[in-house]
Amino acid sequence: MKEVLATPAKGKDESSLSVLGNLVKAQALQTKINEMVYASISESTEQAKQELKEYTNHSIEEIKKFIPLTDGEANRLKQAITNRAAVTTKSWLQHKFNDPEYGGKEFFSKKYGHIVRAFYSLTKHHFGAIKYTAILHSDFEEALGYANQLNYYSLPQNTKRITESQLKTLNKWEKAHGLVLTNSDSNHIE
């Protein structure tokens, strides 16, 4: 695409016209070159934008793997675990005594505490976290689903037993209601 300027013609008008013609040809050539450079830069820019977008999205996904639960998510998970513990405590009372109200509020409270601790422990262990708030943000939906499925059958065997403290509280309630006292011998693991 190399253009050679023509030798000026003999006359002044012809020489000016020839120079002008050569100038127009040179400008047309420069326009083509500019269009090619622009197209090349545009293509490179679009490719760079796409690569940057892919890199950014990948980086964000990697970072998400290390972000713990937000306060709101931790609160929702806590509510799910405590709600399931309350339902499971009633279920445990039903299994153990055929009455979800047996033992009164104080006994329920002690057994509930025992069960809620077990549910927190199960959830932390399942997600490899030292505390439930350290569960990863990216695992929140799965953790919520896990917590919402906890039940009587999820309880470890040692949680199904009655502790000495619980037994004292239960016996106190049984005495007050004129019932036969539960003893530690009947405290077999189911």
N, C-alpha and C positions, 0 to 999 in steps of 0.2 A: 504494500500500500504506500510505497514511497512515491511521493509526488515531486516532480522536478519543476521548478519555476521556469517558464519559457523565457527565452532571451527577449528583451524588450524590442519592439518593432521600431522601424525607422522614425515614424512620426511621433510627436509628443502625445497626441490623442491616442494613437495606437499603443504607445508604451504605457500610458496610464490605464488604458482599458485592459491591457494584458496583465499588468500588475494587479488590477482590481479582480480580474478573472482568477488569477492565481491565488489571491487572497480568499476569495469565496471558496475555491476548491480546498484550500488549506483549512478554512473554518469548517467545511463539511467533513473533512477528514478528522479534525479535532472533535467534532460533535460525535462522530462514530466511535472514536476512541473513548470519549467521556461516557457514552452509553455503555460500552463494553466494561469499563471500569466500574460504573454504577451497578450494572447487573452482577458483576463479580462480587462487589462489596455487599450488595443486597443478599446474594446467595450465602455468602460467608456469615453474614449477620444472622440470617434465619437459622442456619446450621448451629451457630454458637448459642443462640437463644434456646433452641431445642436441647442441646447438650447441657446447658445450664439448668434448664427446667428439670431434666431427668436427674441430674446430679443433686439438685435441691430436694426433689421429691424423695430420692433415695436417702439423702442425709436426714431428712425429717423423719422418715420411717425408722432409721437407726436410732435417732435421738429418742423417739417415743418409747423405745425399748428400755429406757432408763428413767423415765419420768414416773414418780409414784402417784398414787391416787390424789385427786384434788380433795380439798376439805369437803366439798359437797358429795363427791363420790364416796369418801370414807364414811360420811354420815349415813348415806343410803345403805352402804354395806353393813354398817353397825345396826341400823334399824332392821334389816333383813335377818341378821343373825339373832338379835334379841327377840324379834317376833317369832322366829322358828324355835328358839329356846323356850319361850312361854308355851307355845303349842305342844312342844315335845315334853315339857314338864307335865302338862295335863295328861298326855298320852302315857308317860311313864307311870303316873299315879293310877291311871286306869289299868295298866298292865299289872302293876304290883298289888293294888288294893281293890280293884274293880270299882273305883270311885275317884273321879278326877278332882274332887274337893277334899279327899282324905288328908288329914294332918293339919289342916288350917293354913292360914296365911304365912305364919312364920316358917313352918316346915316347907311350904311351897317355895318361899323365898330362898331358903337354904339350898333346896334341890335345884331350883332355877339357876342359882349362882354356879352350882357344880356343872350343870348342863351347858350354860352359856360359855363358861371357860373351856369346856371340851369342844364346843362348836368353833370358838375362836382358834383353838389349837389345831383342829382339823383343817380349817380354812387356811391358816398360815402355812401349815405343813404342805398342803396341796399346791400352794403357789410359791413355795420356797422363800417365804418372807419371814423375817425375824419378828415383825409385828404386823398386824393387819393393815395399818396405814402405809406400810412399805410395799404392799402389793402394787404391781405396775398399773399405770393408767391404761395401757394397752390391753390389760387383762380384766378391766373393770366389768364389762358385760358378762364375761365368763364367771368371774368371782361372784357377781350378784346371782347368776343362775345357780351356781354351786351352793351358795348360802340358802337360797330359797328351796332347795331340794333336801336340806338336812332334816332328819326326823329321828324317831325312836331307834330305828334300825341302823342309823349312822353312829350311834353312841358306842364308844369303846366299852368293853365289858366292865372295867373298873368304875365307870361313871354310872352304871346301872345299879351299883350296890348302894347301900345306905351307910354313910360315914358315921363315926362315933358322935360327932356333933349333931348331925341330922337325927340320929337315933334318940339322943337326949331330948331334943325338941319334939320329936314325934311322940315319945313316951309321955312327956308332959301333957301334950294335947290329948292323948288317949286316956290318961288318968282323969283329966278334967271332963271328959265325955263318957266316963265309966266303961271304957272299952278294954279288951284284953291287950296287954302290952306286947308290942312287937319286940322280939329279942334278937340279939346278934346272931343266933343260930339260924334264924329264919332269913337271914340276910345273904342268901346264896345268890351267886351271879347267874343270871338267866341266859 
